[in-house]
Amino acid sequence: MKHWKNGIIHTMRKQGECVSEMITDKGIVKELGENLHPDETCEAIDLKGTHVYPGFVDAHLHLLGYGQMLTRPNLKLERNRVRVLRFIEEQFKGEPLFIEGYFDIGLEAFDLNAISLEQPILLRHNDYHSVTVNQVILDRIDASDTTGILTEEEAEKAIKAMHMHTKERLSYMLETAIDDLYAYGITGGHSDDLAYYNGFEETLGIFSDVLSKKAFRAHLLVHHEVLDDYERFLKKPWKKNAFLELGAVKVFYDGTFSSKTALMHEPYLGTRSKGLKIFFDQAFEDLIKRVRSLNLTLAIHVIGDRGLDEIVEWLRRYPPKEGQRDRIIHASMATLDAIEKLSDMPVTLDVQPQFLSSDLPWALDLFGKPPQKVYPWKSYLEQGIICSGSSDAPVEEPDPLLGMHAAITRISKHDHSCYYKDEKISAYQAIELYTRYANAQTKDALKGIIDLGYVADFTITSENLEEVECDALNRRLVIGTVIDETFVYDRLPR
């Protein structure tokens, strides 16, 4: 039992509600208010005037992918051709080479072949939907493309052709990711990992093993490519882990802006292409029917406005069973019609505010006519649509404060201009994205606010996130992370 005192505890039950004390026991909030009187067995935690929020949650990321990025060579979006090639040459040690964070500056297989024609070399693009590879990988996957620049399904084939990870390596990647996330105040994440590594069951087993030793609330999506494995798994006994749950079936409907594969109403400038639809209609319909027959929900990646319009119609035709909600991941561009229809549908949106600061203005330059709505978070919220905040890490840095800054200011990190200021949201709403709304899809609803009976997961900051200057959100303000009543990151003043 612990007595948390002398703090400013933001319950997030309603705006402006704060208390100074609470008592927790066995990972649950038991008392909340002022002038509490715990018994002598209660451990005192002096918060010393710091600010306590419900534990931050990243509603869409890739935990193993993020750990992989942290433990691999990374170009960190270097844009100078000479320096990029020099970096690749320095990293190549006569063994397979996988480099993260490559910003597409036009390198092709020819450039990588000059470094090695014997060992595979793969540069993963910063959009995580494209790669550039050498001839060794092109031969392994029998690719027709000779440039070495591959997108979507071919990119996935190239990655799988590199090599398998050992269980020990995957465990290390997961532990590294979780340790890093603690410092951002993140107590849980909704992750898409189960189809990209050593198979569904082995990867799930690695999560279960790591989370039995390391506190972190992981909600795992199930990629449609491992749905057969999942269906078999559901028929087996499984030792449950309090920190691990399985969620919706992940499906890709379109691509990205950087690869010009997001499905749009308007063609990409200088082309007749309006993007890429991953599935033919009949195949997508068959998949939805199968997911519904298993009483499961969908988590659908869609970025373009035409893609969102189509997804809305699919989900209206095949809704989940009563009490369930599907989730749409990204929903970056939208039509007014889609927003209106979404308002009364059982669906939540996983949004990434940092995408605005990274994608604008260059993404708008891809079209002659801009979409009706661009990262319309305020419009979504005003229609009563639940928006959960996320980073899509390793695509963006998994720092909720950076996401809050982007949602509040809508400022591009490229030209420092504000885009579509009428879609700005308040600081309180931005915090909600990563607390109460980020937990909307968890099976245990007792998360996301600080209240009696709710889990004792907290993020502690040195400043009031509603009142601090917006630019301060670009600094590390998190000084404590608590999961299940226990500090996993502690930088509180002593």
URLIN-V485418 format. One record per pair of residues at least 12 apart in sequence whose C-alpha atoms are under 6 Angstrom apart, sorted by the first residue. I is the first residue (numbers start at 1). GAP is how many residues later the second one is. Records with the same first field share a line. If there is no record, write none. Layout:
BEGIN
I = GAP  GAP
END
This chain:
BEGIN
1 = 23  24  41
2 = 21  22  40  41  42
3 = 19  20  40  41  42
4 = 17  18  41
5 = 15  16  41  42
6 = 14  40  41  42  43
7 = 13  40  41  42  43
8 = 12  43
9 = 42  43
10 = 42  43
11 = 438  439
12 = 437
19 = 14
20 = 14
21 = 12  13
27 = 428  429  457  458
28 = 425  426  427  428
29 = 423  424  425  427
30 = 422
50 = 412
51 = 409  410
52 = 407  408
53 = 405  406
54 = 381  394  395  396  404
55 = 132  402  403  404
56 = 129  130  131  378  379
57 = 129  130  131  132  377  381
58 = 131  332
59 = 130  131  329  330  331  379
60 = 130  131  330  332
61 = 130  331  332
62 = 129  130  131  331
63 = 128
64 = 109  110
66 = 111  327  328
67 = 106  107  109  110
68 = 105
73 = 26
74 = 25  26  27
75 = 26  27
76 = 25
77 = 24  25  26
96 = 23  24
97 = 24
98 = 24
99 = 24
100 = 24
101 = 24  25
102 = 22  23  24
103 = 22  23
108 = 39  40
109 = 24  25  38  39
112 = 22
113 = 21
120 = 16  17
121 = 12  13
129 = 22  23
130 = 20  21  25
131 = 18  19  24
132 = 16  17
133 = 15
182 = 307
184 = 215
185 = 274  293  296
187 = 29
188 = 28  29  30
189 = 29
190 = 28  29  30
191 = 29  30
192 = 29
195 = 28
217 = 26
218 = 25  26
219 = 25  26  27
220 = 26  27
221 = 26  27  28  29
222 = 27  28
223 = 26  27
224 = 25  26  27
248 = 49  50  51
249 = 49  50
250 = 49  50
251 = 49
252 = 48  49
253 = 24  25  48  49
254 = 22  23  24  48
260 = 15
261 = 14  15
262 = 13  41  42
263 = 12  13  41  43  44
264 = 40  41  42
265 = 41
268 = 98  99
269 = 97  98  99
297 = 29
298 = 28
299 = 28  29
300 = 28  29
301 = 28
302 = 29
303 = 27  28  29
304 = 29
305 = 28  29
309 = 29
325 = 21  22
326 = 21
327 = 20  21  22
328 = 21
329 = 20  21
330 = 20  21
332 = 43
333 = 40  41  42
334 = 39
335 = 37  38
343 = 40  41  42
348 = 38
349 = 38
350 = 37  38
351 = 37  38  39
352 = 38  39
353 = 50  53  54
354 = 49  52
357 = 54  55  56
360 = 52
376 = 47
378 = 45  47
388 = 45  49  50
389 = 44  45  49
401 = 72
402 = 72
404 = 26
405 = 68
408 = 16  17  18
427 = 39
435 = 13
436 = 12  13
456 = 28  29
457 = 25  26  27
458 = 23  24
459 = 21  22
460 = 18  19  20
461 = 16  17  18
462 = 15
479 = 12  13
END
